[in-house]
Amino acid sequence: MLAIGIEKKYSYAIQERVLKVVSMAGYVKLSLQILNSMIYFDDDEDNGGGHSNSTAPYIPSSMAYTSVFNRLRKWKKVDTMRETLEKLSRACKLNGEMLDVVVLNTYLAALCDPVKINQVLLEEARQLLDAKVAMERYRFPDPDVISFNTVLNAAAEIGYQAVIDDIIHTMKKQEVVPDIVTYNALLKDASTPTAKLAVMDEIRAFPGLSFDKYTIEMSVLAFAQEGLILELLELLKDFSLTNRDKYSLSNAFSTFLLALVKVRACMYVSSVDVETCFPP
């Protein structure tokens, strides 16, 4: 698709709309051209938006530039994302602005591609969890819990313990409150029943934190292996009271039965009223 030369014909508001449309339609080169022209626009002529003789770059709305990064992530163009971030962050610095945390999380997700996690890219993602680095490098705001969960989950996927420990330390240092997704990543990383049960103890001690279906799936076998069948049933009962999704409850019950079979604890099924844990 040829360049459409809208930067000198239409207002920035119209340019932003065009930017969102072309990026969502998949025209990556064109969307980057429009974004770059907005960032570096500098002309003596009026561009139709009342910005004549402007020397400062124009920063489009977060929705506009986020659409570009979403498309780049979908196409796995990490290098292009990095290059675009460098340009956009320089423009933000000139204008005294900051980028949206959604773009940070989009970039981190691209670096932590679950299909093939690259340790070099994972290390880059880990560095960006440091609020000072994120600000100085790309004018990002403080990373949020989604930022940390994205990198933590990738590190847990490959058992990168040094990165996991560093992420947890940074979360505490920057006072980022963990959620159940954070603990699910720690459960994924825990390699022994004892380690998994220790994570479960932390979850239960955390005020207001509720299990989800992934917590149940990753912890049931650990309870069964340690012979904590009654405690497991209490866990399932609590889960059933807070989760009424039939599919999730069915999966939890199936996981429970499989765990009993694996540890040869089927005798417990006949000695407890399982229906009390999964009320209709």
C-alpha positions as CSV (number, residue, x, y, z in Angstrom):
1,M,0.0,0.0,0.0
2,L,1.4,3.4,-1.0
3,A,2.0,6.3,1.4
4,I,-1.1,8.4,1.6
5,G,0.6,11.6,2.8
6,I,-2.0,12.7,5.3
7,E,0.4,14.5,7.6
8,K,0.1,17.8,5.8
9,K,-3.5,17.5,4.9
10,Y,-5.4,16.6,8.0
11,S,-5.5,17.4,11.7
12,Y,-3.8,15.2,14.2
13,A,-7.3,13.9,15.4
14,I,-8.0,12.5,11.9
15,Q,-4.4,11.1,11.6
16,E,-5.0,9.2,14.9
17,R,-8.2,7.7,13.6
18,V,-6.4,6.6,10.4
19,L,-3.5,5.2,12.4
20,K,-5.8,3.0,14.5
21,V,-7.7,1.8,11.4
22,V,-4.6,0.9,9.3
23,S,-2.8,-0.8,12.2
24,M,-5.9,-2.9,13.1
25,A,-6.2,-3.8,9.4
26,G,-2.7,-5.1,9.5
27,Y,-0.9,-2.5,7.4
28,V,2.2,-2.4,9.6
29,K,4.5,-0.3,7.3
30,L,1.8,2.3,6.7
31,S,0.9,2.6,10.4
32,L,4.6,3.0,11.3
33,Q,4.9,5.7,8.6
34,I,1.9,7.6,10.0
35,L,3.1,7.3,13.6
36,N,6.6,8.5,12.7
37,S,5.3,11.4,10.8
38,M,3.3,12.5,13.9
39,I,6.2,12.1,16.2
40,Y,8.6,14.1,14.1
41,F,6.3,16.5,12.3
42,D,8.0,19.8,11.9
43,D,6.9,22.1,9.1
44,D,6.4,25.8,8.5
45,E,3.1,25.2,6.9
46,D,-0.1,24.7,8.8
47,N,-1.0,21.0,8.7
48,G,-4.7,21.7,9.1
49,G,-4.8,21.1,12.8
50,G,-3.5,24.5,14.0
51,H,0.0,23.3,14.5
52,S,2.0,25.6,12.2
53,N,5.6,26.4,13.0
54,S,5.6,23.6,15.5
55,T,9.0,22.2,16.6
56,A,7.8,19.8,19.3
57,P,6.8,16.3,18.3
58,Y,3.1,15.4,18.6
59,I,2.4,12.4,20.8
60,P,-0.8,10.6,19.7
61,S,-3.3,9.2,22.2
62,S,-2.3,5.9,24.0
63,M,-5.1,4.1,22.1
64,A,-3.6,5.2,18.8
65,Y,-0.1,4.1,19.4
66,T,-1.1,1.0,21.4
67,S,-2.9,-0.3,18.3
68,V,0.4,-0.2,16.5
69,F,2.2,-2.2,19.2
70,N,-0.6,-4.7,19.4
71,R,-0.2,-5.4,15.7
72,L,3.6,-5.6,15.9
73,R,3.3,-8.1,18.8
74,K,0.8,-10.2,16.8
75,W,3.3,-10.4,14.0
76,K,6.2,-11.1,16.4
77,K,8.2,-8.1,15.3
78,V,10.1,-7.5,18.5
79,D,13.0,-5.6,16.9
80,T,10.5,-3.2,15.3
81,M,8.7,-2.7,18.6
82,R,12.0,-1.8,20.2
83,E,13.0,0.6,17.5
84,T,9.5,2.3,17.6
85,L,9.7,2.5,21.4
86,E,13.0,4.3,21.2
87,K,11.6,6.9,18.8
88,L,8.4,7.3,20.7
89,S,10.1,7.6,24.1
90,R,12.5,10.3,22.8
91,A,9.5,12.2,21.6
92,C,7.8,11.8,25.0
93,K,11.0,13.0,26.7
94,L,11.0,16.2,24.6
95,N,7.4,16.8,25.5
96,G,7.7,15.9,29.1
97,E,5.2,13.0,28.7
98,M,5.1,9.3,29.5
99,L,4.0,6.2,27.6
100,D,1.0,4.2,28.8
101,V,1.7,1.1,31.0
102,V,-0.4,-1.0,28.5
103,V,2.4,-0.5,25.9
104,L,4.9,-1.7,28.5
105,N,2.8,-4.8,29.1
106,T,2.4,-5.4,25.4
107,Y,6.2,-5.2,24.9
108,L,6.9,-7.5,27.8
109,A,4.4,-10.0,26.5
110,A,6.2,-10.0,23.1
111,L,9.6,-10.5,24.9
112,C,8.1,-13.4,26.8
113,D,6.6,-15.2,23.9
114,P,5.3,-18.4,25.4
115,V,5.9,-20.4,22.2
116,K,9.6,-20.1,22.4
117,I,11.0,-18.2,25.4
118,N,14.4,-16.6,24.7
119,Q,16.6,-16.1,27.7
120,V,18.1,-12.9,26.2
121,L,14.7,-11.4,25.6
122,L,13.6,-12.6,29.0
123,E,16.5,-10.8,30.6
124,E,15.5,-7.6,28.8
125,A,12.0,-8.0,30.1
126,R,13.3,-8.6,33.7
127,Q,15.3,-5.3,33.5
128,L,12.2,-3.3,32.5
129,L,10.5,-4.4,35.7
130,D,12.9,-2.0,37.5
131,A,10.9,1.2,37.6
132,K,14.0,3.4,37.1
133,V,15.1,1.4,34.1
134,A,11.6,1.5,32.6
135,M,11.5,5.2,32.9
136,E,15.0,6.0,31.7
137,R,14.9,3.6,28.8
138,Y,11.4,4.1,27.4
139,R,9.6,6.7,29.5
140,F,7.4,4.0,30.9
141,P,5.5,4.5,34.2
142,D,6.0,2.1,37.1
143,P,5.4,-1.6,36.1
144,D,2.2,-3.0,37.5
145,V,1.2,-6.4,38.7
146,I,0.4,-7.5,35.1
147,S,3.9,-6.5,34.1
148,F,5.5,-8.7,36.8
149,N,3.1,-11.6,36.2
150,T,4.0,-11.7,32.5
151,V,7.7,-12.0,33.1
152,L,7.3,-14.2,36.2
153,N,5.2,-16.7,34.3
154,A,7.7,-16.9,31.5
155,A,10.6,-17.5,33.9
156,A,8.6,-20.2,35.7
157,E,7.8,-21.8,32.4
158,I,11.5,-22.6,31.9
159,G,12.5,-22.8,35.5
160,Y,14.7,-19.8,35.5
161,Q,15.1,-19.6,39.3
162,A,17.5,-16.6,39.4
163,V,15.0,-14.5,37.4
164,I,12.1,-15.7,39.5
165,D,13.9,-14.7,42.8
166,D,14.9,-11.3,41.3
167,I,11.3,-10.6,40.2
168,I,9.8,-11.4,43.6
169,H,12.5,-9.2,45.3
170,T,11.7,-6.3,42.9
171,M,8.0,-6.7,43.5
172,K,8.5,-6.3,47.2
173,K,10.9,-3.4,46.8
174,Q,8.5,-1.5,44.5
175,E,5.5,-2.4,46.7
176,V,3.6,-4.1,43.9
177,V,0.8,-6.2,45.4
178,P,0.8,-9.8,44.1
179,D,-2.5,-11.4,42.9
180,I,-3.5,-15.0,42.3
181,V,-1.8,-15.0,38.9
182,T,1.5,-14.3,40.7
183,Y,1.1,-17.2,43.0
184,N,0.0,-19.5,40.2
185,A,3.3,-18.8,38.5
186,L,5.1,-19.7,41.7
187,L,3.1,-22.9,41.9
188,K,4.2,-23.7,38.3
189,D,7.8,-23.2,39.4
190,A,7.5,-25.3,42.6
191,S,9.1,-28.7,41.8
192,T,8.1,-30.6,44.9
193,P,4.8,-31.2,46.8
194,T,6.3,-29.5,49.8
195,A,7.2,-26.4,47.8
196,K,3.7,-26.3,46.3
197,L,2.1,-26.6,49.7
198,A,4.3,-23.8,51.0
199,V,3.0,-21.5,48.1
200,M,-0.6,-22.6,49.0
201,D,0.0,-21.6,52.6
202,E,1.1,-18.1,51.4
203,I,-2.1,-17.8,49.3
204,R,-4.3,-18.8,52.2
205,A,-2.5,-16.3,54.5
206,F,-3.0,-13.5,52.0
207,P,-6.1,-11.4,52.9
208,G,-8.8,-11.4,50.2
209,L,-7.0,-13.7,47.8
210,S,-9.1,-16.4,46.2
211,F,-8.1,-19.5,44.3
212,D,-8.8,-19.9,40.7
213,K,-9.1,-23.1,38.6
214,Y,-5.3,-23.0,37.8
215,T,-4.5,-22.9,41.5
216,I,-6.6,-26.0,42.0
217,E,-5.2,-27.9,39.1
218,M,-1.6,-27.2,40.1
219,S,-2.0,-28.0,43.8
220,V,-4.3,-30.9,44.1
221,L,-1.7,-33.6,43.4
222,A,0.6,-32.1,46.0
223,F,-2.1,-32.4,48.7
224,A,-2.8,-36.0,47.7
225,Q,0.9,-36.9,47.6
226,E,1.3,-35.6,51.1
227,G,-1.7,-37.5,52.3
228,L,-3.7,-34.3,53.1
229,I,-6.9,-35.6,51.7
230,L,-9.2,-33.9,54.2
231,E,-7.4,-30.6,53.7
232,L,-7.8,-31.1,50.0
233,L,-11.5,-31.6,50.3
234,E,-11.8,-28.4,52.3
235,L,-9.9,-26.6,49.6
236,L,-12.2,-27.9,46.9
237,K,-15.2,-26.9,49.1
238,D,-14.0,-23.4,49.4
239,F,-13.4,-23.2,45.7
240,S,-16.9,-24.5,44.9
241,L,-18.4,-21.7,47.1
242,T,-16.6,-19.0,45.2
243,N,-16.8,-20.4,41.7
244,R,-20.1,-21.4,40.2
245,D,-18.8,-22.1,36.7
246,K,-19.7,-25.7,36.0
247,Y,-16.8,-26.3,33.6
248,S,-14.3,-25.2,36.2
249,L,-15.9,-27.3,38.9
250,S,-16.0,-30.3,36.7
251,N,-12.3,-29.9,35.9
252,A,-11.4,-29.5,39.6
253,F,-13.4,-32.7,40.4
254,S,-11.7,-34.6,37.6
255,T,-8.3,-33.4,38.8
256,F,-9.1,-34.4,42.3
257,L,-10.0,-38.0,41.2
258,L,-6.9,-38.3,39.0
259,A,-4.7,-37.2,41.9
260,L,-6.3,-39.9,44.2
261,V,-5.6,-42.5,41.5
262,K,-2.0,-41.4,41.1
263,V,-1.3,-41.7,44.8
264,R,-3.4,-44.9,45.2
265,A,-5.8,-43.1,47.6
266,C,-9.0,-44.1,46.0
267,M,-10.1,-45.6,49.4
268,Y,-10.8,-42.0,50.5
269,V,-13.5,-41.5,47.9
270,S,-15.8,-43.9,49.6
271,S,-15.1,-42.5,53.1
272,V,-16.0,-38.9,52.4
273,D,-19.1,-37.1,51.1
274,V,-17.7,-35.6,47.9
275,E,-21.0,-34.0,47.1
276,T,-20.5,-31.6,50.0
277,C,-17.5,-30.2,48.2
278,F,-19.3,-29.8,44.9
279,P,-22.9,-28.8,45.8
280,P,-25.3,-28.8,42.8
